[in-house]
């Protein structure tokens, strides 16, 4: 048995998230089916994260083992010939037997894109969230820094979150503008269900004056989901990077 660490990029618009579902098409199912077509082996791949329906990934890491004597180049080229155009194998390397893409992950970086324009762009409808209210990215970059550090993020977790421990550490959170796109980039050692989308929604509420600019520390302290902003839609969210080295993520 040989073991592999493989990296994907995918457009999540057509999928019900990463994890295989019984009643909807997910990225995991498509990847496992492609591996079977290439190798004749039925494998269960271990993904680094559970992305939601409609969420994208620029760098998604998974791990699996194969009996077939095939090298990484053969896996990458072979799978890309079977995978649909919205999923690509962008990297593959051999790994130790004990490597697990999820359990050995030290941190992740997410990006959320807001299309800040009153004019619709049909090519961004599945890849960004359109918000017509003028965004002050300098104000939001300053407010986002209040998320940095180790905090209990219970107020920024979906009510469907089943985690008993809701403490996470955010290493950096930046907001910048590129033309009519406002980009929120956040890195941390882990994220709760819908956490990034709720943090972005809270910052957008700050931008609109619905929440005070200095309110984030108080919302964190409250642990009350109702005090935070809305959960923004999934199509603006990208898993940007996955870290297996604490030095890199910090």
C-alpha positions as CSV (number, residue, x, y, z in Angstrom):
1,X,0.0,0.0,0.0
2,X,1.2,3.5,-0.9
3,X,-0.1,6.6,0.7
4,X,-0.7,10.0,-0.9
5,X,-1.4,13.6,0.0
6,X,-3.3,15.2,-2.9
7,X,-4.4,18.8,-3.4
8,X,-7.5,19.9,-5.3
9,X,-9.0,23.1,-6.5
10,X,-12.7,23.2,-7.2
11,X,-15.6,25.4,-8.0
12,X,-18.2,24.3,-5.5
13,X,-21.2,25.8,-7.3
14,X,-22.6,22.5,-8.5
15,X,-21.9,20.5,-5.3
16,X,-23.5,20.0,-1.9
17,X,-20.2,20.6,-0.2
18,X,-17.2,18.3,0.2
19,X,-18.6,15.3,2.2
20,X,-20.4,12.5,0.4
21,X,-24.2,12.7,0.8
22,X,-26.9,10.1,0.4
23,X,-29.2,12.5,-1.4
24,X,-27.0,15.0,-3.2
25,X,-23.8,15.2,-5.2
26,X,-20.7,16.2,-3.2
27,X,-17.1,16.7,-4.3
28,X,-15.9,13.6,-2.3
29,X,-18.1,11.3,-4.3
30,X,-16.9,12.7,-7.6
31,X,-13.2,12.3,-6.6
32,X,-13.7,8.8,-5.2
33,X,-15.5,7.8,-8.4
34,X,-12.6,9.2,-10.5
35,X,-10.1,7.2,-8.5
36,X,-12.0,4.0,-9.1
37,X,-12.2,4.7,-12.8
38,X,-8.5,5.3,-12.9
39,X,-7.2,2.5,-10.6
40,X,-10.1,0.0,-10.2
41,X,-9.8,0.5,-6.4
42,X,-12.6,1.7,-4.2
43,X,-11.1,4.0,-1.7
44,X,-12.5,6.4,0.9
45,X,-10.5,9.6,0.8
46,X,-10.0,11.7,4.0
47,X,-10.6,15.4,3.4
48,X,-9.1,18.3,5.3
49,X,-12.4,20.1,5.9
50,X,-16.1,19.9,5.5
51,X,-16.9,22.7,3.1
52,X,-20.6,23.7,2.7
53,X,-22.7,23.6,-0.4
54,X,-21.6,26.3,-2.9
55,X,-18.3,26.9,-1.2
56,X,-15.1,26.8,-3.3
57,X,-11.6,25.7,-2.7
58,X,-8.3,27.0,-4.2
59,X,-6.3,24.5,-2.1
60,X,-8.1,21.4,-0.6
61,X,-6.0,18.6,0.8
62,X,-7.0,15.0,1.0
63,X,-5.3,11.7,1.9
64,X,-5.7,8.1,0.7
65,X,-3.9,4.9,0.0
66,X,-3.6,2.7,-3.1
67,X,-2.4,-0.8,-3.9
68,X,-1.7,0.1,-7.6
69,X,1.9,0.9,-8.4
70,X,1.2,4.3,-9.8
71,X,3.3,7.5,-9.3
72,X,2.1,10.9,-8.4
73,X,2.3,12.3,-11.9
74,X,0.2,9.4,-13.1
75,X,-2.4,10.1,-10.4
76,X,-2.6,13.8,-11.2
77,X,-2.8,13.4,-15.0
78,X,-5.0,10.4,-14.8
79,X,-7.6,11.8,-12.4
80,X,-7.7,15.1,-14.3
81,X,-8.7,13.2,-17.3
82,X,-11.7,11.7,-15.4
83,X,-12.7,14.6,-13.2
84,X,-15.2,17.3,-14.5
85,X,-13.8,20.7,-15.5
86,X,-14.9,22.3,-12.1
87,X,-12.5,20.0,-10.1
88,X,-8.7,19.8,-10.7
89,X,-5.9,17.9,-9.0
90,X,-3.3,20.6,-8.6
91,X,-0.8,18.6,-6.6
92,X,0.1,15.1,-5.4
93,X,2.9,13.7,-3.3
94,X,3.6,10.5,-1.5
95,X,2.9,10.6,2.3
96,X,3.7,8.6,5.3
97,X,1.2,5.8,6.3
98,X,0.0,7.8,9.3
99,X,-0.7,11.0,7.4
100,X,-4.3,12.2,7.8
101,X,-5.4,15.3,5.9
102,X,-7.9,16.4,8.6
103,X,-6.4,15.3,11.9
104,X,-2.9,16.6,11.1
105,X,-4.0,20.0,9.8
106,X,-2.6,22.9,11.9
107,X,-4.6,25.6,10.4
108,X,-6.5,27.0,7.4
109,X,-6.9,30.3,5.5
110,X,-10.2,31.3,4.1
111,X,-11.1,34.2,1.7
112,X,-14.5,35.7,1.3
113,X,-15.2,37.9,-1.8
114,X,-17.9,40.6,-1.8
115,X,-18.8,42.2,-5.1
116,X,-19.4,45.7,-4.0
117,X,-21.4,47.2,-6.9
118,X,-24.8,48.3,-7.8
119,X,-24.3,46.8,-11.2
120,X,-24.8,43.0,-11.5
121,X,-21.9,41.0,-12.9
122,X,-23.4,37.7,-14.3
123,X,-19.9,36.1,-14.2
124,X,-19.6,36.6,-10.5
125,X,-23.1,35.3,-9.4
126,X,-21.7,32.0,-8.2
127,X,-18.2,33.2,-7.1
128,X,-18.9,36.3,-5.0
129,X,-21.7,37.8,-2.8
130,X,-23.0,41.0,-4.2
131,X,-23.6,43.8,-1.7
132,X,-24.6,47.2,-3.0
133,X,-24.0,49.2,0.2
134,X,-20.8,51.2,-0.1
135,X,-18.1,49.4,1.9
136,X,-15.4,51.2,3.9
137,X,-12.7,48.6,3.7
138,X,-10.4,50.6,6.0
139,X,-13.0,50.7,8.8
140,X,-13.6,46.9,8.4
141,X,-9.9,46.0,8.3
142,X,-9.5,47.8,11.6
143,X,-12.6,46.1,13.1
144,X,-11.5,42.7,11.9
145,X,-8.4,42.9,14.0
146,X,-10.6,42.4,17.1
147,X,-11.1,38.8,16.0
148,X,-7.3,38.1,16.2
149,X,-6.2,36.0,19.1
150,X,-7.6,33.1,21.0
151,X,-11.3,33.5,21.9
152,X,-14.5,31.6,22.5
153,X,-16.3,32.0,19.1
154,X,-19.7,30.6,20.2
155,X,-21.4,33.8,19.2
156,X,-20.0,33.3,15.7
157,X,-21.1,29.7,15.2
158,X,-24.3,28.4,13.6
159,X,-26.9,27.3,16.1
160,X,-26.5,23.9,14.3
161,X,-22.9,23.7,15.5
162,X,-22.3,20.5,17.5
163,X,-18.8,21.3,18.9
164,X,-18.5,21.2,22.7
165,X,-15.3,23.3,22.6
166,X,-15.8,26.6,20.7
167,X,-12.5,28.2,21.5
168,X,-10.4,28.9,18.4
169,X,-7.3,31.0,17.6
170,X,-7.3,33.6,14.7
171,X,-3.8,34.5,13.5
172,X,-4.7,37.2,11.1
173,X,-7.8,38.9,9.5
174,X,-7.4,41.4,6.8
175,X,-9.8,43.3,4.6
176,X,-8.8,44.9,1.3
177,X,-10.3,46.3,-1.9
178,X,-9.5,45.3,-5.4
179,X,-11.7,47.4,-7.7
180,X,-15.3,46.6,-7.0
181,X,-14.3,43.5,-5.0
182,X,-13.8,43.6,-1.2
183,X,-11.8,40.6,0.0
184,X,-11.8,39.3,3.6
185,X,-8.9,37.0,4.4
186,X,-8.7,35.1,7.7
187,X,-6.3,32.5,9.0
188,X,-6.7,30.4,12.1
189,X,-6.1,27.1,13.8
190,X,-9.6,26.0,13.2
191,X,-13.1,27.3,12.3
192,X,-16.6,26.4,13.6
193,X,-19.6,25.8,11.4
194,X,-20.4,29.0,9.4
195,X,-17.8,30.9,11.5
196,X,-16.2,32.7,8.6
197,X,-19.5,33.6,7.0
198,X,-20.8,35.0,10.3
199,X,-17.7,37.0,11.0
200,X,-18.0,38.6,7.5
201,X,-21.7,39.2,8.1
202,X,-20.9,41.0,11.3
203,X,-18.3,43.2,9.7
204,X,-20.9,44.1,7.0
205,X,-23.3,45.0,9.7
206,X,-20.6,47.3,11.2
207,X,-20.2,48.9,7.8
208,X,-23.9,49.6,7.6
209,X,-24.0,51.0,11.2
210,X,-26.2,48.2,12.5
211,X,-23.4,47.1,14.9
212,X,-20.9,49.4,16.6
213,X,-17.4,49.4,15.2
214,X,-15.9,48.5,18.6
215,X,-18.6,45.8,19.4
216,X,-16.7,42.6,18.4
217,X,-15.0,42.1,21.8
218,X,-18.3,42.4,23.6
219,X,-20.0,40.0,21.1
220,X,-17.3,37.5,21.7
221,X,-17.7,37.8,25.5
222,X,-21.5,37.4,25.2
223,X,-21.3,34.0,23.4
224,X,-24.7,35.0,22.0
225,X,-25.3,34.2,18.3
226,X,-28.1,36.8,18.2
227,X,-25.7,39.6,18.9
228,X,-23.5,38.9,15.8
229,X,-24.4,39.7,12.2
230,X,-26.1,37.6,9.6
231,X,-24.6,34.5,7.9
232,X,-23.5,35.7,4.4
233,X,-24.2,33.4,1.4
234,X,-21.8,30.5,0.6
235,X,-20.7,31.5,-2.9
236,X,-18.3,34.1,-1.8
237,X,-16.3,31.7,0.4
238,X,-13.0,30.0,-0.6
239,X,-10.8,27.6,1.3
240,X,-7.5,29.3,0.3
241,X,-4.7,27.4,2.1
242,X,-4.3,24.5,4.3
243,X,-1.4,24.4,6.7
244,X,0.4,21.3,8.2
245,X,3.2,23.4,9.8
246,X,2.4,25.8,12.7
247,X,5.2,28.2,11.6
248,X,3.5,28.7,8.2
249,X,0.1,29.4,9.6
250,X,1.3,31.8,12.3
